[in-house]
Amino acid sequence: MATIRPDDNAIDTAARHYGITLDQSARLEWPALIDGALGSYDVVDQLYADEATPPTTSREHAVPTANENPLSAWYVTTSIPPTSDGVLTGRRVAIKDNVTVAGVPMMNGSRTVEGFTPSRDATVVTRLLAAGATVAGKAVCEDLCFSGSSFTPASGPVRNPWDPQREAGGSSGGSAALVANGDVDFAIGGDQGGSIRIPAAFCGVVGHKPTFGLVPYTGAFPIERTIDHLGPITRTVHEAALMLSVIAGRDGNDPRQADSVEAGDYLSTLDSDVDGLRIGIVREGFGHAVSQPEVDDAVRAAAHSLTEIGCTVEEINIPWHLHAFHIWNVIATDGGAYQMLDGNGYGMNAEGLYDPELMEHFASRRIQHADALSETVKLVALTGHHGITALGGASYGKARNLVPLARAAYDTALRQFDVLVMPTLPYVASELPAKDVDRATFITKALGMIANTAPFDVTGHPSLSVPTGLVNGLPVGMMITGKTFDDATVLRVGRAFEKLRGAFPTPADRISDSAPQLSLT
């Protein structure tokens, strides 16, 4: 199997890129020298074809009709049976469409990925099927997952089941909308800047971003290796803990995971007494320029309600919380341009299981369909390229060196408190923008809500969004964040609040006289 050889124009382009001068003799000599070096590529290609290429798999799937998909939340539907019985037997799960399901088409919200059918199941898919779950389909996500709203997918906007004229949130918008609407029991979401917690908050469901590295990312399309997370979106905290118990733990194929990572016991202490736990309300998480006062008030009321069950609740200042967003922004922008775009998703310089078929497919379409990319991805491309080239990548290096300081600021607070609390989002779901909205408004609408969620992607702390109540008839989420690898305490506090709050209404309850009444807003 012969690897493609560069022609003279390609060699000239590479030389210009690296500032190498090619005189006449060099132009004559380099093709043969490069050809010799590429001999190893030929060997690797043949070895991979013979020894490591996954078998082609086909699973039945369908593209739902508009009537079958009123929220535009499904990319394709399936009914993949479990591989064994387990704790999820009888449960239907949706898989975010940046996560591979062998034999089922994948789009990752983007024309640049459209047409790809993977041959491997992601680790989380394998674990869900082994635990008894049925995979009901792929849930629509944002274009390459780079948006906190739900209007950038190439397949069309995902609609909020509470009000179809409003955003479902993103980038795991399809996952949250399907859970909230009762179409599935659970869903897998991904989170690089809040993309599990944002749609969970907008749609009135539970979303848990686990500690970084707790859940293997193997088989999911990356954005930036140091901020990639997968986790559960469910209707209750108990279900989130149950799902986490299935998908957590080292798989040996993900460089994001330390060798020592093990799944915890998230269920045995879930309903334990929280009397004496210390809750810190982070002042910097409130009162942003875009914050709705009613949302801030609802979350403060929800946090203070925990005193009714024995928790102590105090306010605390963490000035680094305001800095942490900017640190995240540089890492996500330069790192996203370098790995997600220039690196065709996977990049290099790390061990782990790669998906070379997906890399080749994306590489073949990334430039061809670049104009179809969302404005948010274009922002990453143009700004990140500047950061990598004109700024030499130094800003990324500075941001990475600041991460330990931001992490230490939260860790210091978490020595005083068991968990930290703030609004997941500064406002309730807003109306979907018009198709011809101007570029600046597009970007603001897509990314304007992530100031509280993004910091914990870069520090790695576990962070849970749980519904507190309704403001103007729309859900509000409270974000509970804890010590790294202490996901159990985060879930325990969320569960305690959930029981105190009582049953949360569903979108269907909006027109029902039997809807649960909430008193925390």
C-alpha positions as CSV (number, residue, x, y, z in Angstrom):
1,M,0.0,0.0,0.0
2,A,1.7,3.2,-1.2
3,T,1.3,6.4,0.7
4,I,0.5,9.5,-1.4
5,R,3.7,11.3,-2.4
6,P,4.0,15.1,-2.5
7,D,4.5,16.7,-5.8
8,D,6.8,19.7,-6.4
9,N,4.1,22.2,-5.5
10,A,3.4,20.5,-2.2
11,I,7.1,20.5,-1.3
12,D,7.3,24.2,-2.2
13,T,4.3,24.9,0.1
14,A,5.8,22.9,3.0
15,A,9.1,24.7,2.5
16,R,7.4,28.2,2.6
17,H,5.5,27.2,5.7
18,Y,8.7,26.4,7.6
19,G,10.8,29.2,6.0
20,I,13.1,26.8,4.2
21,T,14.8,28.1,1.0
22,L,14.9,25.6,-1.9
23,D,17.6,26.2,-4.4
24,Q,17.7,24.3,-7.7
25,S,19.7,21.4,-6.4
26,A,17.4,21.0,-3.4
27,R,14.4,20.9,-5.7
28,L,16.0,18.0,-7.5
29,E,17.1,16.1,-4.4
30,W,14.3,16.4,-1.9
31,P,11.6,14.3,-3.8
32,A,13.8,11.2,-3.6
33,L,14.8,11.8,0.0
34,I,11.1,12.4,1.0
35,D,10.1,9.3,-0.9
36,G,12.6,7.2,1.1
37,A,11.3,8.6,4.4
38,L,7.8,7.8,3.3
39,G,8.7,4.1,2.9
40,S,8.0,3.7,6.6
41,Y,4.6,5.2,6.1
42,D,3.9,2.5,3.5
43,V,4.9,-0.2,5.9
44,V,2.7,1.3,8.7
45,D,-0.3,1.6,6.3
46,Q,0.0,-2.0,5.3
47,L,0.5,-3.2,8.8
48,Y,-2.6,-1.3,10.0
49,A,-4.6,-2.7,7.1
50,D,-3.5,-6.2,7.9
51,E,-3.5,-6.1,11.7
52,A,-5.5,-3.3,13.2
53,T,-8.2,-2.0,10.8
54,P,-11.6,-2.5,12.5
55,P,-14.1,-4.6,10.6
56,T,-16.9,-2.8,8.8
57,T,-20.1,-2.8,10.8
58,S,-23.6,-2.0,9.8
59,R,-26.5,-1.5,12.3
60,E,-30.0,-0.6,11.4
61,H,-30.8,3.1,11.7
62,A,-33.4,5.5,10.4
63,V,-33.6,9.2,9.7
64,P,-36.7,10.3,11.6
65,T,-39.4,12.4,9.8
66,A,-40.3,15.9,11.0
67,N,-43.3,14.5,12.8
68,E,-41.2,11.9,14.5
69,N,-38.6,14.5,15.4
70,P,-40.4,17.7,16.4
71,L,-37.5,19.1,18.4
72,S,-35.0,18.2,15.7
73,A,-33.1,16.5,18.5
74,W,-32.5,13.1,16.8
75,Y,-29.8,12.8,14.1
76,V,-30.6,9.2,13.5
77,T,-32.7,6.6,15.5
78,T,-31.7,3.1,16.2
79,S,-32.6,0.2,18.5
80,I,-29.3,-1.4,19.4
81,P,-30.0,-4.2,21.9
82,P,-27.8,-4.6,25.0
83,T,-25.0,-7.1,25.0
84,S,-25.9,-8.4,28.5
85,D,-28.3,-7.7,31.3
86,G,-27.3,-5.2,34.0
87,V,-28.4,-2.2,36.1
88,L,-29.6,-0.4,33.0
89,T,-31.8,-3.2,31.6
90,G,-34.9,-1.8,30.1
91,R,-33.5,1.8,29.8
92,R,-33.2,3.6,26.5
93,V,-30.2,5.9,26.0
94,A,-29.4,8.5,23.4
95,I,-25.7,9.0,22.4
96,K,-24.4,12.5,21.6
97,D,-23.5,12.6,17.9
98,N,-19.8,13.3,18.6
99,V,-19.5,9.9,20.1
100,T,-19.0,6.9,17.8
101,V,-21.5,4.1,17.5
102,A,-20.2,1.4,15.1
103,G,-22.3,1.1,11.9
104,V,-24.3,4.2,12.6
105,P,-23.7,7.5,10.7
106,M,-22.1,10.3,12.5
107,M,-22.2,14.1,11.7
108,N,-21.0,15.9,14.9
109,G,-23.3,18.7,13.9
110,S,-21.1,19.6,10.9
111,R,-20.9,19.2,7.1
112,T,-17.2,18.5,7.6
113,V,-18.0,15.2,9.3
114,E,-21.2,14.3,7.5
115,G,-21.0,11.0,5.6
116,F,-18.8,9.2,8.1
117,T,-19.8,5.9,9.6
118,P,-17.5,4.6,12.3
119,S,-16.4,1.0,12.8
120,R,-15.8,1.2,16.6
121,D,-18.1,1.8,19.5
122,A,-16.8,4.4,22.0
123,T,-16.0,3.0,25.4
124,V,-19.0,4.6,27.0
125,V,-21.3,2.9,24.4
126,T,-19.7,-0.5,25.0
127,R,-20.2,0.0,28.8
128,L,-23.8,1.1,28.4
129,L,-24.7,-1.8,26.2
130,A,-23.0,-4.2,28.6
131,A,-25.0,-2.8,31.5
132,G,-28.3,-3.6,29.8
133,A,-29.1,-0.3,28.0
134,T,-30.6,-0.1,24.6
135,V,-29.1,2.6,22.3
136,A,-32.1,4.5,20.9
137,G,-30.1,6.7,18.5
138,K,-27.7,9.6,18.0
139,A,-28.6,13.0,19.5
140,V,-27.9,16.2,17.5
141,C,-25.1,18.4,18.7
142,E,-23.6,21.7,17.8
143,D,-21.3,22.2,14.8
144,L,-18.1,20.4,16.0
145,C,-19.6,20.9,19.5
146,F,-18.3,24.5,19.7
147,S,-21.4,26.4,21.0
148,G,-23.5,26.6,24.2
149,S,-26.7,27.2,22.3
150,S,-28.5,24.9,19.9
151,F,-28.7,26.7,16.6
152,T,-25.4,25.9,14.9
153,P,-26.0,22.2,13.9
154,A,-25.9,21.7,10.1
155,S,-29.0,19.7,10.4
156,G,-30.9,22.6,11.9
157,P,-31.6,24.0,15.4
158,V,-32.5,21.8,18.3
159,R,-35.6,23.2,20.0
160,N,-36.3,23.4,23.8
161,P,-39.2,21.1,24.8
162,W,-40.4,23.8,27.2
163,D,-40.8,26.3,24.4
164,P,-39.9,25.2,20.8
165,Q,-39.1,28.7,19.9
166,R,-36.2,28.7,22.4
167,E,-32.8,27.2,22.5
168,A,-32.2,23.9,24.1
169,G,-28.6,24.7,25.0
170,G,-25.5,23.0,23.7
171,S,-23.5,21.6,22.7
172,S,-25.3,18.5,23.9
173,G,-28.7,20.0,23.1
174,G,-30.2,17.0,21.4
175,S,-29.3,14.8,24.4
176,A,-30.9,17.1,27.0
177,A,-34.0,17.8,24.9
178,L,-34.7,14.1,24.4
179,V,-34.3,13.4,28.1
180,A,-36.5,16.3,29.1
181,N,-39.1,15.4,26.5
182,G,-39.3,11.8,27.8
183,D,-38.1,10.3,24.5
184,V,-35.2,8.5,26.3
185,D,-34.3,7.6,29.9
186,F,-30.7,8.8,29.8
187,A,-28.3,10.4,27.4
188,I,-24.6,10.8,27.0
189,G,-23.4,14.3,26.7
190,G,-20.0,15.9,26.2
191,D,-18.5,18.9,28.0
192,Q,-15.6,21.1,27.0
193,G,-17.0,24.5,28.1
194,G,-20.3,23.5,29.8
195,S,-21.9,21.4,27.1
196,I,-23.5,18.9,29.5
197,R,-24.6,21.4,32.1
198,I,-25.8,24.1,29.8
199,P,-28.5,22.2,28.0
200,A,-29.4,20.4,31.2
201,A,-30.1,23.7,32.9
202,F,-32.0,25.2,29.9
203,C,-34.1,22.0,29.6
204,G,-34.8,21.3,33.3
205,V,-32.9,18.1,33.6
206,V,-29.7,16.9,35.5
207,G,-26.3,17.1,33.8
208,H,-23.1,15.9,35.4
209,K,-19.6,16.8,34.2
210,P,-17.4,14.3,35.9
211,T,-14.0,14.9,37.2
212,F,-11.6,15.2,34.3
213,G,-10.3,11.8,33.3
214,L,-12.9,9.8,35.3
215,V,-14.9,8.8,32.3
216,P,-12.9,7.7,29.2
217,Y,-13.3,9.9,26.2
218,T,-12.2,7.1,23.8
219,G,-14.2,7.1,20.7
220,A,-15.5,10.7,21.0
221,F,-14.5,13.5,18.6
222,P,-12.2,15.8,20.6
223,I,-12.0,19.6,20.8
224,E,-8.9,19.9,23.1
225,R,-7.4,17.0,24.9
226,T,-7.1,18.8,28.3
227,I,-10.8,19.9,28.5
228,D,-12.6,17.0,26.9
229,H,-15.3,15.3,29.1
230,L,-18.2,12.8,28.7
231,G,-20.9,12.4,31.2
232,P,-24.6,11.7,32.0
233,I,-27.7,13.7,31.3
234,T,-30.7,12.3,33.1
235,R,-34.0,13.3,34.8
236,T,-32.8,12.7,38.3
237,V,-29.6,12.8,40.3
238,H,-30.1,9.1,41.2
239,E,-30.1,8.3,37.5
240,A,-27.0,10.4,37.0
241,A,-25.2,8.5,39.7
242,L,-26.4,5.2,38.3
243,M,-25.2,6.0,34.8
244,L,-21.9,7.3,36.1
245,S,-21.3,4.1,37.9
246,V,-21.5,2.3,34.6
247,I,-19.4,4.6,32.4
248,A,-16.6,5.7,34.9
249,G,-13.2,4.1,35.2
250,R,-10.0,3.7,33.2
251,D,-10.2,1.9,29.8
252,G,-6.5,1.9,29.0
253,N,-7.0,3.8,25.7
254,D,-7.5,7.4,26.8
255,P,-4.4,9.6,27.5
256,R,-6.7,11.9,29.6
257,Q,-6.9,9.1,32.2
258,A,-4.3,8.4,34.9
259,D,-3.4,4.8,35.5
260,S,-4.9,5.1,39.0
261,V,-8.4,6.1,37.8
262,E,-11.1,3.9,39.2
263,A,-14.9,4.1,39.2
264,G,-16.2,5.2,42.6
265,D,-19.3,4.0,44.5
266,Y,-21.8,6.8,43.6
267,L,-24.9,5.0,44.8
268,S,-24.3,3.7,48.4
269,T,-23.9,7.2,49.9
270,L,-26.2,9.0,47.6
271,D,-29.1,9.3,50.0
272,S,-26.9,9.7,53.1
273,D,-27.6,12.5,55.6
274,V,-26.0,15.8,54.5
275,D,-26.3,17.3,58.0
276,G,-23.2,19.3,58.7
277,L,-22.0,19.6,55.1
278,R,-20.7,23.1,54.2
279,I,-22.0,24.9,51.2
280,G,-20.1,27.8,49.7
281,I,-22.0,30.3,47.5
282,V,-19.5,31.8,45.1
283,R,-20.2,35.5,44.8
284,E,-18.3,35.8,41.5
285,G,-20.8,33.4,39.9
286,F,-23.6,36.0,40.3
287,G,-24.4,39.4,39.0
288,H,-22.8,39.1,35.5
289,A,-23.6,41.8,32.9
290,V,-26.0,39.3,31.3
291,S,-27.4,37.8,34.5
292,Q,-31.2,37.8,35.1
293,P,-31.7,38.9,38.7
294,E,-34.5,36.3,39.0
295,V,-32.1,33.5,38.1
296,D,-29.6,34.7,40.7
297,D,-32.3,35.0,43.3
298,A,-33.6,31.5,42.5
299,V,-30.2,29.9,42.9
300,R,-29.4,31.7,46.1
301,A,-32.8,30.6,47.5
302,A,-32.2,27.1,46.5
303,A,-28.7,27.0,48.1
304,H,-30.0,28.6,51.4
305,S,-32.8,26.0,51.5
306,L,-30.2,23.4,52.2
307,T,-30.0,24.8,55.8
308,E,-33.4,23.1,56.3
309,I,-31.7,19.7,56.2
310,G,-28.7,20.7,58.3
311,C,-26.2,22.1,55.9
312,T,-24.3,25.3,56.7
313,V,-24.5,27.9,53.9
314,E,-22.1,30.9,53.5
315,E,-21.0,33.2,50.8
316,I,-17.4,33.2,49.7
317,N,-15.2,35.2,47.2
318,I,-13.1,33.4,44.7
319,P,-11.6,36.1,42.5
320,W,-9.9,33.5,40.3
321,H,-13.3,32.4,39.1
322,L,-13.5,35.5,36.9
323,H,-9.9,34.9,35.6
324,A,-10.6,31.2,34.9
325,F,-12.9,31.8,32.0
326,H,-10.2,33.7,30.2
327,I,-7.7,31.0,30.8
328,W,-10.2,28.5,29.4
329,N,-10.8,30.7,26.4
330,V,-7.2,30.8,25.3
331,I,-6.8,27.0,25.8
332,A,-10.0,26.2,24.0
333,T,-9.2,28.6,21.1
334,D,-5.6,27.8,20.4
335,G,-5.9,24.2,21.5
336,G,-9.1,23.7,19.5
337,A,-7.5,25.2,16.4
338,Y,-4.4,23.1,16.8
339,Q,-6.0,19.7,17.7
340,M,-9.6,19.8,16.4
341,L,-8.9,21.6,13.2
342,D,-5.2,21.4,12.2
343,G,-5.0,18.0,13.9
344,N,-8.1,16.6,12.3
345,G,-9.7,16.0,15.7
346,Y,-7.1,13.8,17.4
347,G,-3.9,15.8,16.9
348,M,-0.6,14.0,17.8
349,N,1.9,13.6,20.6
350,A,-0.2,11.5,22.9
351,E,-0.8,7.8,23.4
352,G,-4.2,6.2,23.2
353,L,-6.6,4.8,20.6
354,Y,-7.0,7.0,17.6
355,D,-9.6,6.8,14.8
356,P,-7.5,7.2,11.6
357,E,-10.6,6.6,9.4
358,L,-12.4,9.6,11.0
359,M,-9.2,11.7,10.8
360,E,-8.9,10.9,7.0
361,H,-12.6,11.6,6.4
362,F,-12.5,14.9,8.3
363,A,-9.3,16.0,6.6
364,S,-10.8,15.4,3.2
365,R,-13.9,17.5,4.0
366,R,-12.5,20.2,6.4
367,I,-11.3,22.6,3.7
368,Q,-13.9,21.6,1.1
369,H,-16.7,22.6,3.5
370,A,-15.0,25.3,5.5
371,D,-17.5,27.9,4.5
372,A,-20.3,25.8,6.0
373,L,-18.6,25.8,9.4
374,S,-20.5,27.8,12.1
375,E,-19.3,31.3,13.0
376,T,-18.1,30.0,16.4
377,V,-15.8,27.4,14.8
378,K,-14.6,30.0,12.3
379,L,-13.8,32.2,15.3
380,V,-11.7,29.4,16.8
381,A,-9.9,28.9,13.4
382,L,-9.0,32.5,12.8
383,T,-8.2,33.5,16.4
384,G,-6.4,30.2,17.1
385,H,-4.3,30.4,14.0
386,H,-3.2,33.8,15.0
387,G,-2.3,32.6,18.5
388,I,-0.4,29.6,17.2
389,T,1.5,31.5,14.4
390,A,1.9,35.2,15.1
391,L,2.0,34.7,18.9
392,G,4.0,31.5,18.7
393,G,1.6,29.5,20.9
394,A,3.0,31.4,23.9
395,S,-0.4,32.5,25.1
396,Y,-1.5,28.9,25.2
397,G,1.6,28.1,27.3
398,K,0.9,31.0,29.6
399,A,-2.7,29.9,30.0
400,R,-1.7,26.3,30.8
401,N,0.8,27.5,33.4
402,L,-2.0,29.5,35.0
403,V,-4.3,26.5,35.3
404,P,-2.7,25.3,38.5
405,L,-3.2,28.7,40.1
406,A,-6.9,28.7,39.2
407,R,-7.3,25.1,40.4
408,A,-5.6,26.0,43.6
409,A,-8.0,28.8,44.2
410,Y,-11.0,26.5,44.0
411,D,-9.2,23.8,46.0
412,T,-8.5,26.4,48.8
413,A,-12.2,27.2,48.9
414,L,-13.0,23.5,48.9
415,R,-11.0,23.0,52.0
416,Q,-13.4,25.3,53.8
417,F,-16.5,24.0,52.0
418,D,-17.6,20.6,50.9
419,V,-19.1,22.0,47.7
420,L,-19.4,25.3,45.8
421,V,-22.6,26.6,44.4
422,M,-23.6,29.2,41.8
423,P,-26.0,29.5,38.8
424,T,-25.3,27.1,36.0
425,L,-26.3,29.8,33.6
426,P,-26.9,33.6,34.0
427,Y,-30.3,33.5,32.3
428,V,-33.1,31.2,31.1
429,A,-33.3,29.8,27.6
430,S,-33.6,32.6,25.0
431,E,-35.4,32.6,21.7
432,L,-33.6,31.0,18.8
433,P,-32.1,33.6,16.5
434,A,-33.2,34.4,13.0
435,K,-31.3,32.6,10.2
436,D,-29.9,35.9,8.9
437,V,-28.7,37.2,12.3
438,D,-25.5,39.2,12.1
439,R,-22.2,37.5,12.9
440,A,-21.5,39.3,16.2
441,T,-25.0,38.4,17.5
442,F,-24.6,34.8,16.4
443,I,-21.4,34.4,18.4
444,T,-22.7,36.2,21.5
445,K,-25.9,34.0,21.4
446,A,-23.8,30.9,21.0
447,L,-21.2,31.6,23.7
448,G,-22.6,34.2,26.0
449,M,-23.7,31.9,28.8
450,I,-20.5,29.9,29.6
451,A,-18.7,32.1,32.2
452,N,-19.6,29.8,35.1
453,T,-19.4,26.5,33.4
454,A,-16.2,26.8,31.4
455,P,-13.8,27.3,34.4
456,F,-14.4,23.8,35.7
457,D,-13.6,22.2,32.3
458,V,-10.1,23.6,32.6
459,T,-9.6,22.9,36.3
460,G,-11.2,19.4,36.0
461,H,-13.5,19.7,39.1
462,P,-16.7,17.6,39.0
463,S,-19.7,19.9,38.4
464,L,-23.4,19.1,38.5
465,S,-26.4,21.1,37.2
466,V,-29.6,20.3,39.0
467,P,-33.0,22.1,38.3
468,T,-34.0,24.5,41.0
469,G,-37.3,25.8,39.7
470,L,-38.9,28.0,37.0
471,V,-38.4,31.6,36.1
472,N,-41.0,32.9,33.7
473,G,-42.1,29.3,33.1
474,L,-38.6,28.2,32.1
475,P,-36.1,26.0,34.0
476,V,-33.2,27.3,36.1
477,G,-30.2,25.2,37.0
478,M,-28.0,25.3,40.1
479,M,-24.4,24.2,39.7
480,I,-22.8,22.2,42.4
481,T,-19.0,21.8,42.2
482,G,-16.7,19.7,44.4
483,K,-13.2,18.3,44.9
484,T,-11.6,16.4,42.1
485,F,-12.6,12.7,42.2
486,D,-15.2,13.5,44.9
487,D,-18.1,13.2,42.4
488,A,-19.9,11.2,45.1
489,T,-20.3,14.3,47.4
490,V,-21.4,16.5,44.5
491,L,-24.1,14.0,43.6
492,R,-25.1,13.5,47.2
493,V,-25.7,17.3,47.7
494,G,-27.6,17.4,44.4
495,R,-29.7,14.4,45.5
496,A,-30.4,16.0,48.9
497,F,-31.6,19.2,47.2
498,E,-33.6,17.2,44.7
499,K,-35.5,15.5,47.6
500,L,-36.0,18.8,49.4
501,R,-37.3,20.5,46.2
502,G,-39.7,17.8,45.4
503,A,-40.7,16.5,41.9
504,F,-39.7,18.8,39.1
505,P,-42.2,19.5,36.4
506,T,-41.8,18.2,32.9
507,P,-42.5,20.2,29.7
508,A,-45.8,18.2,29.4
509,D,-46.8,19.5,32.9
510,R,-47.0,23.1,31.6
511,I,-50.4,22.3,30.2
512,S,-51.5,20.0,33.1
513,D,-53.3,20.9,36.2
514,S,-51.3,18.2,38.0
515,A,-47.9,19.9,37.5
516,P,-45.7,19.9,40.6
517,Q,-45.7,23.3,42.3
518,L,-42.2,24.8,43.1
519,S,-41.7,27.3,45.7
520,L,-38.0,28.2,45.3
521,T,-38.3,30.9,42.8
